[in-house]
Amino acid sequence: MLELNTFETLVAASLVLLVGRKLVAVTAPLRTFNIPEPVAGGLIVALCLALARFVADVQVKFDTSTQAPLMLAFFASLGLSANLASLKQGGKSIGVFLVVVAGLLVLQNGIGVGLASAMGLNPAVGLLAGSISLSGGHGTSAAWGQTFTEQFGMSYATELGVACATFGLVLGGLIGGPVARYLLRNVSRPAAESAANADPLNFENPQAVRLITASALIETLALILVCLTAGHALAAAFKGSWLELPTFVWVLFVGVLLRNGLALLGWYKVFDRALSVLGNVSLSMFLAMALMSLRLWELAALALPMLLILAAQTAAMAGYAVFVTFRVMGRTYDAAVLAAGHCGFGLGATPTAIANMQAITDRFGPSHLAFLIVPMVGAFFIDIVNAVVIKLFLSLPVY
């Protein structure tokens, strides 16, 4: 067993990003299908570690204590980048996309429960392999796993949900690019000069040069830390109540209030360039750390029925993005980017959705609408809607 401490793990995550960047640069299929750099590098490392375990019985244990703070810092940066004046412009589109997302939640649970019942499994297992783990992610899986253990006597519920969420995280990062490439065949893309002159204030073009100062970086870091502190406090305060939400949702919410409250009072204007730099760094490091520490042998150990359900869910997500998300959102370039983002958080998590969209917009040009809609729906509204959908399915007489 080789154990890496916090600093060594951060070094490894940095190397994963560099490897991913090089792989995407020299591998035509990865560029063609817009595979995000953290996904490419992280999966290569995870595969190598799995091979080392099976061949030489060598295991590597990472200290992932910084993984959660990096994720929360990313969500804080999303909240701090949300200008309510801009959100008004996408109000109708946000509502339409939320309806589209709700439709996927119902479809995922229908597939999960239907296939589980057909194979003679407890229908609750289908829910764990449905919107709980896929659209919900690891946090939702852990929360509902405890409920299923108490309600249905499923002692393995949490582990199964987390394993399904991990599976979704990988597939969400892999299918978004190919789906977007398929949709972009007959769609008008932004002019070349738009991509070259993309506004470096946002997350759409992570490779753009951003002019910032040390004082602006420190001020922005302070705002992010305020969001993390207040988000943790609110999550603890409302734990066990009807307002209980994952910590990252509270962090994002605090970020929205902080940015717009300071602007309304005229006290401070958030420096978007510094925010973009810190947000992109947090996102890349979080994804690299999450993917390089995947225990692929545990995914391989999933029972065949669960693998069949998850394979069906992956195919359904790709089909839904192509035939529903893309069409309902207008069959435009923005709709194609939204479809790729939907694959990211429909199977994995919002950071995966942002990485999927960045891989596309960094190559083909900006999509302001997609980067306005996905963070709000994928990180905030979906948890509320998902809780309602899950409870509706639990009320069915099949349990």
Backbone hydrogen bonds, N-H to C=O, Kabsch-Sander energy under -0.5 kcal/mol:
donor,donor_aa,acceptor,acceptor_aa,energy
2,L,59,Q,-3.3
3,E,1,M,-0.6
4,L,2,L,-0.5
4,L,61,K,-2.9
9,T,5,N,-2.6
10,L,6,T,-2.1
11,V,7,F,-2.2
12,A,8,E,-2.4
13,A,9,T,-2.5
14,S,10,L,-2.2
15,L,11,V,-2.3
16,V,12,A,-2.1
17,L,13,A,-1.8
18,L,14,S,-1.9
19,V,15,L,-2.8
20,G,16,V,-2.8
21,R,17,L,-2.4
22,K,18,L,-2.2
23,L,19,V,-2.9
24,V,20,G,-2.5
25,A,21,R,-1.9
26,V,22,K,-2.0
27,T,23,L,-1.7
28,A,26,V,-0.7
31,R,27,T,-1.7
32,T,28,A,-3.3
33,F,29,P,-2.4
34,N,31,R,-1.3
35,I,30,L,-2.4
40,A,36,P,-2.3
41,G,37,E,-2.6
42,G,38,P,-2.4
43,L,39,V,-2.3
44,I,40,A,-1.6
45,V,41,G,-2.0
46,A,42,G,-2.5
47,L,43,L,-2.6
48,C,44,I,-2.2
49,L,45,V,-2.5
50,A,46,A,-2.1
51,L,47,L,-2.4
52,A,48,C,-2.4
53,R,49,L,-1.9
54,F,50,A,-2.0
55,V,51,L,-2.8
56,A,52,A,-1.7
57,D,53,R,-0.7
58,V,52,A,-1.8
59,Q,57,D,-0.5
61,K,2,L,-2.9
62,F,60,V,-0.5
64,T,62,F,-1.1
67,Q,64,T,-1.6
68,A,64,T,-0.6
70,L,66,T,-1.9
71,M,67,Q,-2.1
72,L,68,A,-2.6
73,A,69,P,-2.5
74,F,70,L,-1.9
75,F,71,M,-2.1
76,A,72,L,-2.4
77,S,73,A,-2.2
78,L,74,F,-1.9
79,G,75,F,-2.3
80,L,76,A,-2.7
81,S,77,S,-1.1
82,A,79,G,-1.3
83,N,81,S,-1.0
84,L,82,A,-0.7
86,S,83,N,-0.9
87,L,83,N,-2.1
88,K,84,L,-1.6
89,Q,85,A,-0.6
89,Q,86,S,-0.8
90,G,86,S,-1.0
91,G,88,K,-1.3
94,I,90,G,-2.7
95,G,91,G,-1.9
96,V,92,K,-2.4
97,F,93,S,-2.7
98,L,94,I,-2.1
99,V,95,G,-1.7
100,V,96,V,-2.1
101,V,97,F,-2.6
102,A,98,L,-2.4
103,G,99,V,-2.0
104,L,100,V,-1.5
105,L,101,V,-1.9
106,V,102,A,-1.9
107,L,103,G,-2.1
108,Q,104,L,-3.2
109,N,105,L,-2.0
110,G,106,V,-2.3
111,I,107,L,-2.7
112,G,108,Q,-2.5
113,V,109,N,-2.8
114,G,110,G,-2.3
115,L,111,I,-2.7
116,A,112,G,-2.2
117,S,113,V,-2.4
118,A,114,G,-2.1
119,M,115,L,-1.7
120,G,117,S,-1.4
121,L,116,A,-3.1
125,V,122,N,-2.1
126,G,122,N,-0.8
127,L,123,P,-1.3
128,L,124,A,-1.8
129,A,125,V,-1.5
130,G,127,L,-1.6
132,I,127,L,-1.1
133,S,128,L,-0.5
134,L,130,G,-2.4
136,G,131,S,-1.7
137,G,133,S,-0.7
140,T,136,G,-0.6
141,S,137,G,-2.1
142,A,138,H,-2.4
143,A,139,G,-2.1
144,W,140,T,-2.7
145,G,141,S,-2.1
146,Q,142,A,-1.4
147,T,143,A,-1.1
148,F,144,W,-2.7
149,T,145,G,-2.0
150,E,146,Q,-1.8
151,Q,147,T,-2.8
152,F,148,F,-2.7
153,G,149,T,-0.9
154,M,148,F,-1.2
155,S,153,G,-1.2
157,A,154,M,-1.7
160,L,156,Y,-2.6
161,G,157,A,-2.6
162,V,158,T,-2.5
163,A,159,E,-2.2
164,C,160,L,-2.2
165,A,161,G,-2.2
166,T,162,V,-2.1
167,F,163,A,-2.2
168,G,164,C,-2.4
169,L,165,A,-2.1
170,V,166,T,-1.7
171,L,167,F,-2.3
172,G,168,G,-3.1
173,G,169,L,-1.1
174,L,170,V,-0.9
175,I,171,L,-2.4
176,G,172,G,-0.8
179,V,175,I,-2.3
180,A,176,G,-2.2
181,R,177,G,-2.7
182,Y,178,P,-2.3
183,L,179,V,-2.1
184,L,180,A,-2.2
185,R,182,Y,-0.9
186,N,183,L,-0.6
187,V,184,L,-0.9
194,S,191,A,-1.1
195,A,191,A,-1.2
196,A,192,A,-1.9
197,N,193,E,-2.0
198,A,195,A,-1.0
202,N,199,D,-1.0
208,A,205,N,-1.9
212,I,210,R,-0.7
217,L,213,T,-2.1
218,I,214,A,-2.3
219,E,215,S,-2.5
220,T,216,A,-2.3
221,L,217,L,-2.5
222,A,218,I,-2.2
223,L,219,E,-1.8
224,I,220,T,-2.3
225,L,221,L,-2.3
226,V,222,A,-2.1
227,C,223,L,-2.1
228,L,224,I,-2.2
229,T,225,L,-2.5
230,A,226,V,-2.8
231,G,227,C,-2.5
232,H,228,L,-2.2
233,A,229,T,-2.0
234,L,230,A,-2.6
235,A,231,G,-2.4
236,A,232,H,-2.1
237,A,233,A,-2.2
238,F,234,L,-2.2
239,K,236,A,-0.7
241,S,238,F,-2.1
244,E,241,S,-1.6
249,V,246,P,-0.9
250,W,246,P,-1.4
251,V,247,T,-2.4
252,L,248,F,-2.2
253,F,249,V,-2.4
254,V,250,W,-2.7
255,G,251,V,-2.0
256,V,252,L,-2.1
257,L,253,F,-2.3
258,L,254,V,-2.9
259,R,255,G,-2.4
260,N,256,V,-2.1
261,G,257,L,-2.5
262,L,258,L,-2.3
263,A,259,R,-1.9
264,L,260,N,-2.2
265,L,261,G,-2.1
266,G,262,L,-0.8
267,W,262,L,-1.9
268,Y,262,L,-0.9
270,V,268,Y,-0.5
272,D,270,V,-1.0
275,L,271,F,-1.9
276,S,272,D,-2.6
277,V,273,R,-2.0
278,L,274,A,-2.4
279,G,275,L,-2.5
280,N,276,S,-2.5
281,V,277,V,-2.3
282,S,278,L,-2.4
283,L,279,G,-2.4
284,S,280,N,-2.5
285,M,281,V,-2.5
286,F,282,S,-2.4
287,L,283,L,-2.4
288,A,284,S,-2.4
289,M,285,M,-2.4
290,A,286,F,-2.6
291,L,287,L,-2.5
292,M,288,A,-2.4
293,S,289,M,-1.2
294,L,291,L,-1.3
296,L,294,L,-1.1
298,E,295,R,-1.8
299,L,295,R,-1.0
300,A,296,L,-2.2
301,A,297,W,-0.9
302,L,299,L,-1.6
306,M,303,A,-0.7
307,L,303,A,-2.0
308,L,304,L,-2.3
309,I,305,P,-2.1
310,L,306,M,-2.6
311,A,307,L,-2.3
312,A,308,L,-2.2
313,Q,309,I,-2.2
314,T,310,L,-2.1
315,A,311,A,-2.1
316,A,312,A,-2.4
317,M,313,Q,-2.3
318,A,314,T,-2.2
319,G,315,A,-2.5
320,Y,316,A,-2.8
321,A,317,M,-2.5
322,V,318,A,-1.9
323,F,319,G,-3.0
324,V,320,Y,-2.3
325,T,320,Y,-2.2
326,F,321,A,-2.3
328,V,324,V,-3.1
329,M,325,T,-2.0
330,G,327,R,-1.3
331,R,326,F,-2.6
336,A,332,T,-1.9
337,V,333,Y,-2.2
338,L,334,D,-2.5
339,A,335,A,-2.2
340,A,336,A,-1.9
341,G,337,V,-2.3
342,H,338,L,-2.7
343,C,339,A,-1.9
344,G,340,A,-1.5
345,F,341,G,-2.1
346,G,342,H,-2.4
347,L,343,C,-1.2
348,G,344,G,-1.7
349,A,344,G,-1.0
352,T,349,A,-0.5
353,A,349,A,-1.8
354,I,350,T,-2.5
355,A,351,P,-2.2
356,N,352,T,-2.5
357,M,353,A,-2.3
358,Q,354,I,-2.6
359,A,355,A,-2.1
360,I,356,N,-1.0
361,T,357,M,-3.1
362,D,358,Q,-2.5
363,R,360,I,-0.9
364,F,360,I,-3.2
365,G,361,T,-1.5
371,F,367,S,-1.9
372,L,368,H,-0.9
372,L,369,L,-0.6
373,I,369,L,-2.3
374,V,370,A,-2.3
376,M,372,L,-0.6
377,V,373,I,-2.5
378,G,374,V,-3.2
379,A,375,P,-1.6
380,F,376,M,-1.1
381,F,376,M,-1.7
382,I,377,V,-2.3
383,D,380,F,-0.6
384,I,380,F,-0.9
385,V,381,F,-2.4
386,N,382,I,-3.0
387,A,383,D,-1.7
388,V,384,I,-1.5
389,V,385,V,-2.4
390,I,386,N,-2.7
391,K,387,A,-2.0
392,L,388,V,-2.0
393,F,389,V,-2.1
394,L,390,I,-2.2
395,S,391,K,-1.0
396,L,393,F,-1.4
399,Y,396,L,-1.0
